[in-house]
C-alpha cells in the first residue's frame, strides 16, 4: 500500500517536471502566445492551490480510499486529454482539472498513510519515504521529460496516463476498504465555496505577480476579493453545525509553523530551480536535456530522505533536523549568488548537491510536524493545509523571482552582463525565503526548549504526583 501511495506522489512530481521541460516545444508546435504558454503552467498551480484545502477535508468526510481512487481516475483521463490537445485553451483546461485532481488525490494519499501507521517512528519513516519519493519524481521528471520531448511533447502527457493506470489497478487491490466516516451533520457547502473561492483568487493574484505592474488592477482586484472571502469563510465556520475546518485546529502553533516553513522552503526551492534553469538555457545556451541532467544531482534527496533523515530525526529531534535543512539551504543558495558567465559545472555542483540534501532534511520532517498530534478524523485536513502551503509557496517563489528579475532587467542594455546581474538579483529571493524559514523554525525550537519540566519538590511537581492542581494552573485532561 505504501508503495502505491508513494507512486501517486511520484506521479505528481514527474508530471510537473516533465511539462516544465516540454513547454518550449509545446509553444513552438502549437504556435501559442506568451500569455497562453504561461497559463499552461499556471493553470495546474491554480487548480491545485485552490482546492487542496477542500480536497483534504473531503477525504476525512467522504472517505479517503474513495477520494483517492476517484481523483486518480480524473487525473488519468485529463492527462490523456492534454496529450490530444490541438489548441492552447485545451491544454489550459486539461492542466487546471489535473491540478484539481491532484488537490483531492494527494491529501487523500497522505492521510491514508498517517492513519495506517501509528504515530511515532513507523509513521515518521513512512512520511519520509513519501516525501523522498515526491522529490525523486520531480528530479527524474526533468530528465525523463527531456528524453520524451525528443520523441514528441505529447508523450509528456501520455506517460503519466500509463503510470496512473498501473497505480489505479494496484490501488484497487492494496488500499483496504475503510469504515464509512461518521458524520454528525451535513456537508458544509457554503464553507467549501468560500474556501475554494478565497484560495483560487489569492492563488490567481500570486501567479499574476510575475507580470509586475502590467495589469496591476487585475492583480490587486484578485487579492482584494480573496481577502474579503477569508473573514466570510471564518464567519461561516463559526456558525456551521459541522464546519469544513474546525477553527480551533488553526491554533496549533507547531502545525502552523510547519505549514509556513513548508511554504517558504518549497517556494525557495522552486524559485531557485526556475532561475537556475533560465541561467543555464538562456545565458549559457544549454539544451533542455543538458539542463535536466545537470539538475538531477538535486535528486539526491530521494535517496537521503528515507535513509539518512530518519536516523537524524531519531537522534536529534524533528525540529532540529528541519532547522539543519534550512541552514543548508541558506548556504546552498548563498554559494550561488556570485555566479559568473563562465562558471564550470564543477563550480555549480556544491550548490546542487547541498540543495538536494537540504530538501531531504527539511521537507519530510516538515510533513511530520504538520500532521503530528492531529486526530485521525482530521488527518486529511492537516494534509490539505500542508499541500495548500506548498502550492502557494511554489507560486510565490516563482512569481517573486520573476518579478525581481523583471525589475532588475528593466532598462538594461540586454547584454550578457546585464542579464547576469538580473539573475543575481532574483537569486536573493530564495535566500531571503530560507532565512525567514530558519528563523521561524528556530523560534519553535526555542519555545519547545523553554518548556522545562517541573523541579523536584516544587508545588507543581507535588501537585502532579497527588493529582491536585497548583494554584492558578489550568487542569489538563
N, C-alpha and C positions, 0 to 999 in steps of 0.2 A: 504494500500500500504506500509506504514512504517513497519507494522508487517511482511509482506512478504520479504521486503528488509533486515530487521534485521534477518529474518530467514536464509537468504543467508550467512551473515557473521557468524551467529551461526553455520551453516553447515560447513563452512571453519574451524572454531576453533575446533569444535568437531572432525572433520576428522583428523586433525593434531595430536590432543592429543590422540585419540584412537590408532592411529598407533604407537605412541611413546611407549605406554604401551604394545602393542601386538608384537613388533619387536622380543623380545627373543623367543616367541612361534613360530613365523614365521620361524626364523632361525633354530630352532630345528626340526620343522616338514619338511621343505624343504631341510635341510642339506646345508644351504648357507654358503659360506665363509665369513670371516670378511669383506673383501672388498665389496662383493656384498651386505651384510647387511647394510653397511654404505651407499651404493648408493641407497638403498630402501628409506632411509630417505633424502638423499641429492638431489635426482632427483626432488622431489617436489619443494624444495627451488630453485634449478637451473631453473626450468621452470617458477616458479612464478617471481623470481627476474629478469630473462632475458627478460620477455615480458610484465611486468606491465606498463612500460612507453608507449609502443606501444598500449597496451590494453586501457589505459586511453584516449589516443588521438583518437583511433578508435571509442570509444563511442561518442566523440564530432563530428567526421566527418561522421560516418556511421549510427548513431542512437543509443541512449542509451538503449531503450527498446529492439531493435533488438539484440544488442550485449549481453545484459543480458540474453535473452531467448535462443539464440543460444549456448552460452558457458555454461549456466546452464545445457543444454541438453548434451553437451560434457562431463561435469563433471559427470553427472549421468551415462552415458554409460561406461566411462573408470574406474569409481569406481567399477561398476559391473564387468568389465573385470578383475580387480585386484583380486576380490574375487574368480574367477575361475582359477587363475594362478597356474601352476604346476612347473614352473621354475623361478629362480631368475630374469632372464632378462625380463620376462613378467611383473613382479612386478615393475621393474625399469621403463619400458616403460609406464606402466599404471600410475605410480606416476608422471612421467615427464609431460605427457599430462594432467593429473589432475591439476598439478601446472600451466600449460599454461592456462587451462580453468579458474582457479581462477584469473590469471593475467588479463584476459579480463572481467570476471564477476564482480569482487569486485569493481574496479573503476567505472564500469557502474552503479552498485547499489548505490554507494556513490554519484555519480553525479546526479542520479535520485532524491536523497534526497535533495541535495543542490540546485537543480534547481526547486524543487517543493515547497520549503519553502522560504519565504522572508528572506533576510539577517537580522540577529538580534536574539532576544530571541527565536523565533519559530525554526529557523534553528539550533541554538545552542542546544536547547533541543533535537531536532531530532538526531543531530550528537552525543550527549552524550548518548542517548539511543542506537544508533548504536554501539558506542564504548563499552558500557557496555555489550551489547549482545555478542560481539566478545569475550570479556574476560570471560563471563559466559560460552560460548561454550567450550572454552579451559579448564576451571576448571572442568565443568561437564564431559567433554570428558575423563578426566583422570579416573574418577570413572566408567563411562559407559564402557570405554574401558577395564577396569579391569574385569567388570562383563561379558561383551561379550566374552572376551578372555577365560573365564572359559567354555563357551559353544562351543568355536571354533573360531580361529582367523579370519576365513573368514567372520564372522558376522561383523567384524570391517569395512569391505568393503561394505557389503550388507545393513547395517543400513543406511549409508548416501544415498544409492540409494533410499530407501523408503522416506526419508525426502526430497531429491531433487525432487522426483516425485510429492509429495504433493505441494511443493513450486512452481513447474513449472505450475501445474494446477491452483493454486491460482493466480500466476503472470499473466497468460493469461486473467484473469478476472479483476484484480485490478490495474495493471500497465497500465495507459492510453496510447493510440497511440499518439505519438508526431509528430509535423510537420516535414517534411523531412528537414534535415540540409542543410543550404545554403552553397555551396562550390564555392569558387571563382577560384579554379584551380584544377588540378588533384591531385591524392594521391601521397604523397612524398615517393615513393617506395625506392629510394636509401637511403634516411634518415632513413626509417624504418629498412632496412637491416643493416645499420651501427650502429644504436642504439641497435637493438637486439643483434648483434654480440658483441658489446662492453660490454653490460650488462651480456651476457652469459659467456664471457671469464673472466670478473672480478669476477663474482659470483663463477665460477669454481675455480679460484685462491684462493678466500677466503675459500671455502669449503676445499681445499687441505691444508690449513694452519694447520689443525688439525693433519696432518701427520708429522709435524715438518720438519726435514732435509731429510726424506725419500722421494725420488723422487723430490727433490727441483728444478731440472731443468724444470720439467713439470709445477710446481707452478710458477716459475719465467717466463717461456715462456707464460703462460696464462695471467699473469699480463701485461707483455710487449706488447703482441698482443692487449689486451683490451685497454691499454693506447694509443696505436697507433691509434686505431679506434675512440677514443674520439675527437681529433682535426680534423680527417677526417669528423666526423659527424657534427662538428661545421662549417666546410667549406662548406659542402653540404647545411646546413640550411641557411647559409648566401646568397647562390646563388639561392635557391629554390623560385619559384614564390608563392607556397603555402606550406611553411615549416611545417614539422611534429611538431616542437617545435619552437614557436616564442621566439628567444633568449633573447629579452628584458624582457620576463617573469622571466627569471632566475636572474634578477637584483632586484627582490622583496626581500628585506632583511628580512622582517618578515616571509615570506614563507620559505626562505632558512633556517632561524634559527629554524623554526618549524620542517622542514624535518630532519635537523641534530639532533635536540633534540629527535625526534621520533626514529631515528636510534640508538642513544645512549641509550635511555630509554628501548626500546624493546630489544636491544642487551643485556643490563644488566639483564633484566628480564629472558630471555631465558637462558643466561649463568648461572645465579644463580639457576634457576629451574633444569638445567641439572646437576650441581654439587650436588645440594640437593638430587636429585633422586639417583645418584651414592652413595652418603654418606649413605642414608637410606637402599638401596638394597645391595650394595657390602660390606659396612663396618659394618652395623648394622644387615644385614640379614633379612630385612623386605620383605614381598611379594609385588608383583606389586599392588595388591588390597589394602594392608595396606598403601603403599606409596601414592596411589591415594587418599585414604580417608584422609590421613594426609595433603596433599597439597590442598584439596578442600577449606580450610579456605581462601586461596588466592582468591577464587571466590567471596569474599565479595564485590569486585568491581562491580559485576553485579547488586548488589542492590544499592550501593552507587553512582555509576556513573549517573544514571538517576534521583536520588532523592536529594542527598546532593550536588553534584557538580554544578548543575545549579544555586542553591541558592548562592553558594560561588562565582561563576563567576559573577552573577548579582551584588553582594555586593562589591567584591574586584577587579574584573577585570580578564581577561583571563590569562594574563602573570603571574600575582601574584599567581594564583592557580596552574599553571604549575610549577612555582618555588617551591611552597609548596610541590608538588608531588615529585620533585627531592630531596628536603631536607629530606622528609620522607623516600625516598628510600636509601639515604646515611645512615640514622640512622638505617634502617632495615637491610641492608646488613652488616653494621658495627657491629651490635649486634651479628651477627652470626660468625664473624671472629674467636673468641676464642672457637669455638665448640669443645666439648670433645668426648671421646669414649663412655661415659655413660650418655650423656645428655638425660633428660626425654623429653617427648613431650611437657610438660608444659613449659620447658625452650625454646623450639623452637617456641612456639605459638606466642609470641610477634613479632618475625620476620615475620612469615607467615601472620599475620593479617595486620601489617604495610605495607608489600609488596602489599597486595591487596588494601589497602587504597591509597597507593602511585600511583598505577595504575589507580585507579578511579579519582584521582586528576589530573594526568598528561596526560593520553592518549587521552581522549575526548577533552579537551581544545587544545591539540596539533593538533588534526584533524580540529578544528575550525580555528585555526591560519593558518593552511596550505591551507585553501580554502577561507579565509576571503578576500573580496575585489576583487576576481578573477571574470572576466566576465562569464556569463552562457555558452558562447561558448567555454570556456576553463576549465570548471569545471572537465571534465573527465581527462584532462591532469594534473590538480592540484591533483586530487585523485590518478592518476597514479604515480606521483612523490612521494606522501606521502607513498603509499604502496610499491614502489620500495625501499624507505628508510627503512621501517620497515623490509622488507625481507632481505635486505643487513645487517641490524642490527642484526637480529636473526642469520644469518650465521656468522657474525663477532663475536658475543657473544659466540656462541657455539664453534667455531674454536679456539678462543683465550683462553678460559678456558681449552679446551682440550690440546692445545699446552703447556700452562703453567703447567698443571698437568703432562704432559709427561716429561717436562724438570725437574720438581721438584722431580719426582719419578725415574728418570734415575739413575741407580747405587745404588738405595736404597735396603735394605735387604728384602723388601716385607712384613715386619711386619705391624701390625695394626697401630702402632705409626708412622711409616714412611709414610704409606698411608694417615693417618690423616694430617700429615704435608704437603703432596702434595695437599690435598683438601683445606687446609687453604691458600696455595699459590694461587690456582686457584680462590678462593673467592675474592682475591684482585682485579681481573679483573672487575667484576660488580661494585665494589666500585669506582674504577677509572673512569669507564664509566659514572656513575651518577654524580660524582663530576664535570666532564667535562661538562655534560649536564646542571648542575646547574649554572656553570659559564657562559655558552653561553646564558642561559635564563636571568640571571641577567644582562648581557651586553645589551640585548634587552630592559629590563626594565629601565636601566639607560639611554639609548638613547631616549626612549619614554618620560621619565620624564624631559630629558634635553631640549625638545622642548616646551618652555614656551610660553604662549600667549603674544601678544604684550602689552606693558604697555600703559594705557590710556593716550592719549595726545601725544604719540610718533609719529614720521614720518610714521612708518609702520601702526599704528592704524588709523591715519588720512587718509592715503592713501587708506586703506581698506574701510573706510566709503565713500570716494569720488569716489572710483573706479579707482583712479590713482595708478601707480606703483612706489614704492620707488626707489630712485637711486640705481642702481646695483642689483635690485631684478629681479627675473625671473617671468613673468606673468604666472599665473596658470589658465587654462581654467575652 
